[in-house]
Amino acid sequence: MKIKPPATEKIIEEAIKMLVHYVGENCRNNKPLILHSLRVGFAALELKLPLEVIVAGILHDLVEDTNCDFETIGRYFGYEVESLVKTLTQEHIEDYQKRWQVLLKKIKAKGKNAMIIKIIDANDNLSYVPLIKNKKEIKETLWKHNFLSEELKSFLSKNQTFQDYQNHLQNIEAKLQNF
């Protein structure tokens, strides 16, 4: 990995500090949120995506899973990061499938950078699927991933990150067939 200019490194470091602060204060997610968020952000960095996309990748779950709000993210990192995080944050909709339909509509409207972050996020989240013990939850989770894949296929089918995600999803589904 190439060393980024100091200003870029400083902004990424500030995003990591915010992530650690809010996760440490109160986290409503059972997965290791800090590590997951860093993997998403650093995958975006490896893809040489714009700084705003990298920072949004690091902060993508913060509002959904902690007490952080969009305005705080915007105040520290600007409108575009706030907008991307807002786009990637699920609405409080009871119906699981409706919630995902609304989320994907927002992501597609925002464009390719939001789509790529969501694919990186989903690919990382696939690693946790085999740990799920509840059949209903596995079924919902696989539905969500297949829905995401279908919704973004026409936009990203030639994208290597998307292809890697689809391959990972197929491997997970094959492992779970006997569950």
QUIVENQUI-V328761 format. One line per field, one symbol per residue. ss: DSSP state (@ for helix, = for strand, . for the rest). burial: I if it has 24 or more other ideal C-beta (glycine too) atoms within 12 Angstrom, else O. Layout:
ss=???
burial=???
//
This chain:
ss=.....@@@@@@@@@@@@@@@@@@@@.......@@@@@@@@@@@@@@....@@@@@@@@@..@@@@....@@@@@@@@.@@@@@@@@@@.......@@@@@@@@@@@@@@@.@@@@@@@@@@@@@@@@@@.....@@@@@@@@@@@@@@@@@@@@@@...@@@@@@@@@@@@@@@@@...
burial=OOOOOOOOOOIIOIIIOIIOOIIOOOIOOOIOIIOIIIIIIIIIIOIOIOIIIIIIIIIIIIIIIIOIOIOOIIOIIOOIIIIIIIIIIIOOOOOOOOOIOOIIOIIIOIOIIIIIIIIIIIIIIIIIIOOIOOOOOIOOIIOIIIIIIOIIOOIIOOOOIIOOIIOIIOOIIOOOOOO
//
